[in-house]
Amino acid sequence: MSTQDKPAVTQAEAEDAVRVLLRWAGEDPTREGLLDTPKRVAKAYGDWFSGYATEPREYLARTFKEVAGYDEMIVLRDIEFESHCEHHMAPIVGKAHIGYLPDGKVVGISKLARVVEAYARRFQVQEKMTAQIAQCIQHVLAPRGVGVVIEGAHECMTTRGIHKRGVSMITSKMLGTFREDARTRAEFLAFIDVGPGR
């Protein structure tokens, strides 16, 4: 069943769920400081998970062919994102880096950032989000290759459980020439310069 097919949850039901969680945590949702919290949380969720209401492929629909024969790598790096892990609903904050080798058409660079945003604003696993972004670009633009690298700090690890700060996770998805040609992959990784001391 798709997200659109599922029965809608009302604003009142969402706010009631927040009140239940507040009581479960040991709070009194009727005290003054928490009276508007359920409404605020529901509104925040509407923002944080707005990606479910968008189709990322639509951002890439408008392309440009008049690029004077440009066929070298295009890289957009340091695309900041905020997401939430689907296991603990804790924030994931990081940066995405995207590269592709055009095959006759390019897309406006802001559209690449919008694709990242659309997938980030859903419950995510970083590995899945990395693959989704790469596959979306490959499917719509049909370039000779795509590379996506994501660096993320996971608060499910820093604020609970093992409580380790300063740790980041790096994932990558390489398609086409980025996967098949070590030189193309190395050029992309050099452009984005991921790692300590950057």
Secondary structure, DSSP 8 states (H G I E B T S, - for coil): --GGGS----HHHHHHHHHHHHHHTT--TTSGGGTTHHHHHHHHHHHHTGGGG--HHHHTS-EE--STT--S-EEEEEEEEEEEETTT--EEEEEEEEEEE-SS-EE-HHHHHHHHHHHHSSEE-HHHHHHHHHHHHHHHH--SEEEEEEEEEEHHHHSSTT---S--EEEEEEEEHHHH-HHHHHHHHHHHT-STT-
